[in-house]
Amino acid sequence: MLALDVGHPPRSPQQVENELDGAFARVRNSPTLRVIKVIHGYGSHGRGGSTKENVRNWAFQFRRRFRAIINGEDYNIFDDDTQEMRDECGQAADNDLGIGNTGITLIWVK
């Protein structure tokens, strides 16, 4: 899993998209990596800010490149996409699993 922190420090939407494009290319070309964990933060009010929205819009725009997009609040052992991803990509320990972390989004690359 490739961790990509685009929320600290805050970046412009174009910088975020450039970093997402670079991470996607790295994972797509890797023989072992299949997942990008994007850390976008919660936003200043704890509900998610423009960076979170930018990340999720980018992921939606390019969704055909991905097997799944898993919002941090859904990332738990009871979620079908999470179970399938962890079965296929490995069961590595992850502190974010099952805690409802709205500050992350996981992108499972085809």
Secondary structure, 3 states (H helix, E strand, C coil): CEEEECCCCCCCHHHHHHHHHHHHHHHHCCCCCCEEEEECCCCCCCCCCHHHHHHHHHHHHCHHHEEEEEEHHHCCCCCHHHHHHHHHHCCCCCCCCCCCCCCEEEEEEC
